[in-house]
Amino acid sequence: MLIGYASKKLQKICTEDKAARKTLAENSAKRIFRALEDLAAFNHLAEIPHRAPPLDFHPLREDRSGEFAIKIHKLDRICFCPAGEFSTDENGMVDLTTVTEIEITFVGNYHDYG
């Protein structure tokens, strides 16, 4: 899967050890790169096991509706939305089998921003 970033700051956190350690808790900084490697290895979002460890892939609601998240460590998540071309059904729900590109929108504990 292709991974893009909503900002240069997010890209640095997700690709540079120093930026990850400065921004995230120690365990999350250690695990973010593995989580992103795992995510990139899938061909499309439908291949990611739903609510299964270690990624705990799940859709988000309310102010983050339309986004998805995977777990880094404890409450820290990588949040992302579909990018590029993808299909939706008649109810506007994303067809996960057509999502082959994502954009990282947030990294950290979104539970704090509630």
C-alpha positions in Angstrom: 0.0 0.0 0.0 1.2 3.5 -0.8 1.5 5.8 2.3 1.4 9.6 2.1 1.4 12.2 4.8 -0.9 15.2 5.5 2.1 17.3 6.6 5.9 17.3 6.5 5.9 17.2 10.3 3.9 13.9 10.2 6.3 12.5 7.5 9.3 13.3 9.7 7.7 11.6 12.8 6.9 8.5 10.7 10.2 8.3 8.9 12.9 9.7 11.2 13.8 8.1 14.5 14.8 11.4 16.2 11.5 13.1 15.3 9.5 10.0 16.5 11.4 9.9 19.8 10.9 13.7 20.3 7.1 13.4 19.7 6.0 10.0 21.0 6.3 8.0 24.1 9.4 5.7 24.1 7.6 2.5 23.3 5.5 4.1 20.6 8.6 5.7 19.0 10.2 2.2 18.9 7.1 0.6 17.4 5.9 3.1 14.8 8.3 2.1 12.1 7.3 -1.6 12.4 3.6 -0.6 12.3 4.1 1.4 9.1 6.1 -1.4 7.5 3.2 -3.8 8.3 0.7 -1.4 6.9 2.7 -0.8 3.7 2.9 -4.6 3.2 -0.9 -4.9 2.6 -2.2 -4.5 -1.0 -5.4 -2.7 0.2 -7.2 -1.9 3.4 -9.5 -5.0 3.3 -6.5 -7.2 3.8 -5.8 -5.8 7.3 -7.5 -7.9 10.0 -10.2 -5.9 11.7 -9.8 -5.3 15.4 -7.1 -8.0 15.6 -3.7 -7.6 17.3 -1.1 -6.3 16.8 -2.5 -3.5 14.5 -6.1 -3.3 15.9 -7.3 -1.8 12.6 -10.6 0.1 13.1 -12.7 2.9 11.6 -13.0 6.1 13.5 -16.2 8.0 14.3 -17.5 11.5 15.2 -14.9 14.2 14.4 -12.7 11.6 12.7 -15.4 10.0 10.7 -14.0 8.7 7.4 -10.6 8.0 8.9 -9.2 4.7 10.2 -6.6 3.9 12.8 -4.1 1.2 13.8 -2.5 0.8 17.2 1.1 1.7 17.8 1.3 1.1 21.6 -1.3 1.4 24.4 -3.4 4.5 23.4 -1.2 5.8 20.6 -2.5 5.4 17.1 -1.6 6.1 13.5 -4.7 7.7 12.0 -5.2 7.8 8.2 -7.8 8.3 5.5 -8.1 6.8 2.0 -6.2 8.6 -0.7 -6.0 8.3 -4.4 -8.8 6.6 -6.3 -11.2 4.3 -4.4 -14.9 3.3 -4.6 -17.8 3.8 -2.2 -21.0 1.8 -2.0 -24.6 3.3 -2.3 -24.4 4.3 1.4 -21.2 6.2 0.9 -19.2 3.6 2.8 -15.6 3.1 1.5 -15.0 -0.2 -0.4 -11.8 -1.2 1.5 -10.8 -3.5 -1.4 -10.3 -0.5 -3.6 -8.1 1.6 -1.1 -4.5 1.1 -2.1 -3.3 4.5 -1.0 -3.6 6.2 2.4 -2.7 9.5 3.9 -1.5 9.7 7.5 -3.4 12.4 9.3 -2.4 12.0 12.9 0.1 10.1 15.1 -0.3 9.9 18.8 -3.2 9.6 21.4 -6.3 11.0 19.7 -8.3 10.0 22.8 -6.8 13.1 24.5 -8.4 15.4 22.0 -11.9 14.2 22.4 
